[in-house]
Amino acid sequence: MSVYTPAETARRSGFSLDTLRYYEKIGLLADIERTSGGQRVFTDDDLGWLGVLRCLRDTGMPIAQMATYAELCRAGADSEPERLALLRQHAVRVEEQMRLLGRQYAHLEDKIRYYAERTGAQSR
């Protein structure tokens, strides 16, 4: 199994070093190994988990719900129904946000066309 420095983990995950430290502090990252000198070292499994956290964060899941999800994951297979419910609820919110963004994007495109016609410029 490969191990990564915090800097390499930050680069690979897209999270800043401060975010990695914060996520560990609040329990989103658990059981991060350390060298004998106390420096964090991350594994492929940690990077995989950070990919899950990236997805949840990028889709707007609040930190508190991310923490709940992390706790459920650590609780083992018995918590899978609760994880499924939490992710389904989040997916509904993401779908609502996507619909809203689609409507707002169409409105934005209408405005661009309007001003392009008024100024003689191209829409894009």
N, C-alpha and C positions, 0 to 999 in steps of 0.2 A: 504494500500500500504506500502511495506517495504521501509525503508531508510537505506543507507549504508554510512559508513565513507569513506573518500578518500582511506585509506589503504585497506579496504575491497573491494572497487570498483576496485582498482588497482589489487588486487589478483584475483577477479572474471573476470575481463576484459582482464588481461594479459598486460595491459598498465602500464607503470611506473607512479608514482605520478607526475614526471616532465612532462611526456607526457600529462597527464590529464590537468595539469595547462596550458600547451602550447595549447592544443586543445581548451580550454575555451578562452584563450587569442585571438586566431585567428578566433574564431567563429564557430569551428566545434562542440563545445558543447555550447549550449545556455540555458539561463534561469536556470542555476544550482542554486538550493536553498541553503541557508546558515542558520546556526543556529544564535541565537542572539549574539553569540560570534564571528560570522564571518566565522566559519568553513563550508566548502562545505559539503553538504549532497546530495547523489545521490539516485535516485529512480529506481524501476524496469524498468520504461520507459527509463531512462538514460542508464541502462545496456543494454537494447535492442538496443538502438541507437549505443552504443559502439560496440556491436556485428556487426552492419552494417559497422561501421568505420574499425573494425578489418578485415572484409572481403575485403573491398576496399583496405586497406593498404597492406594486405598480398598478394593480387593479383596485386600489383604494381601500383595502381592508384596514380598519383602525388597529393601532398597536395592541389595544386591549384584547381584541378578538384574535389577533395573531398570537398573543400570549396564551389565550385559552386553547387555541389550536395546538400550540407547542406542548402545553400541559397534557392535552388529550393524547397526543402522539407518544409522549413518554409513559402514559398510563398503560399502553399496550393494546392488544387486539380487542379487549373488551370495550374499548372506547370507540371502536370504528363506527358504530351507528351515530354517535354524537358528532364525530368528525364529518361524516357524510352529511348530516343535517346542517352543520355549520357551513360547509362548503357549498351546499345547495342554496342556502340563504344568501350567501355572498354572491353566488352566480346570478341569482335573481337581481340583486342590486347592480351588478356589472351590466347585465342585459338592459336594465332600465337606463343606466348611464349611457350605454352605447346608443340606445334609441334617441335619447336627448341630444347627444353629440351629433347624431345623424341629422336631426331636425335643425340644430343650430348651424351645422355645416352647410346645409341647403340654404338657410337664410343668409349666411355669409357669402355664398356663391352668388345668390341673387343680388346682393349689394355690390359685389365685384363687377358683375355684368352691367348693373345700372351705371356705375361710375365709369366703366370702360366705354359704354355707349356714349355717355355725356362728354367724355374727354377725347374720344376717338382712339383710345388705347386698346390694346388687345386684352382680353379677359385674363389670359395666362401667358 
